[in-house]
Amino acid sequence: MLEKKELLQIVGGINITGSLINAIHRGISVIIDVGRSLGSAIRRAIGGTMCPI
C-alpha cells in the first residue's frame, strides 16, 4: 500500500482541452468532405456529366 505522502505525489491522467476537441472535429470534417468529393466525382463519371477541360 502507498502512504498518503506517496499518493499525493502521483501526477497523471488525460487532459482534454478545447484544442484537442477542435483538432479531432477538423479531422473528422476533412474525412467527410473527402468522401463527399470522391462520391460526387464517381457519380459524375458514371453518369457522364463531367465538365470537359
C-alpha positions as CSV (number, residue, x, y, z in Angstrom):
1,M,0.0,0.0,0.0
2,L,1.1,3.5,-0.7
3,E,1.4,6.0,2.0
4,K,-0.6,9.2,2.0
5,K,2.5,11.2,1.2
6,E,3.2,9.0,-1.8
7,L,-0.4,9.2,-3.1
8,L,-0.2,13.0,-3.1
9,Q,2.9,12.9,-5.4
10,I,1.1,10.9,-8.1
11,V,0.5,13.0,-11.2
12,G,-1.1,11.9,-14.4
13,G,-4.3,11.3,-16.3
14,I,-5.7,12.7,-19.5
15,N,-6.4,16.3,-20.1
16,I,-8.9,17.0,-22.8
17,T,-8.6,20.6,-24.0
18,G,-10.6,22.7,-26.4
19,S,-7.7,22.5,-28.9
20,L,-7.8,18.7,-28.8
21,I,-11.5,18.6,-29.4
22,N,-11.2,21.2,-32.2
23,A,-8.4,19.2,-33.9
24,I,-10.5,16.0,-33.8
25,H,-13.5,17.8,-35.2
26,R,-11.5,19.2,-38.1
27,G,-10.0,15.8,-38.8
28,I,-13.4,14.2,-39.0
29,S,-14.7,17.1,-41.2
30,V,-11.9,16.6,-43.6
31,I,-12.6,12.9,-43.9
32,I,-16.3,13.5,-44.5
33,D,-15.5,16.2,-47.2
34,V,-13.1,13.9,-49.0
35,G,-15.7,11.2,-49.0
36,R,-18.4,13.6,-50.4
37,S,-16.0,14.9,-53.1
38,L,-15.0,11.4,-54.1
39,G,-18.6,10.2,-54.2
40,S,-19.6,13.1,-56.4
41,A,-16.7,12.6,-58.8
42,I,-17.6,8.9,-59.1
43,R,-21.3,9.7,-59.7
44,R,-20.4,12.3,-62.3
45,A,-18.0,10.0,-64.1
46,I,-20.6,7.2,-64.2
47,G,-23.4,9.5,-65.3
48,G,-21.3,11.1,-68.0
49,T,-21.7,14.6,-66.7
50,M,-18.1,15.5,-66.3
51,C,-17.1,19.0,-67.5
52,P,-14.7,19.0,-70.4
53,I,-11.4,20.6,-69.7
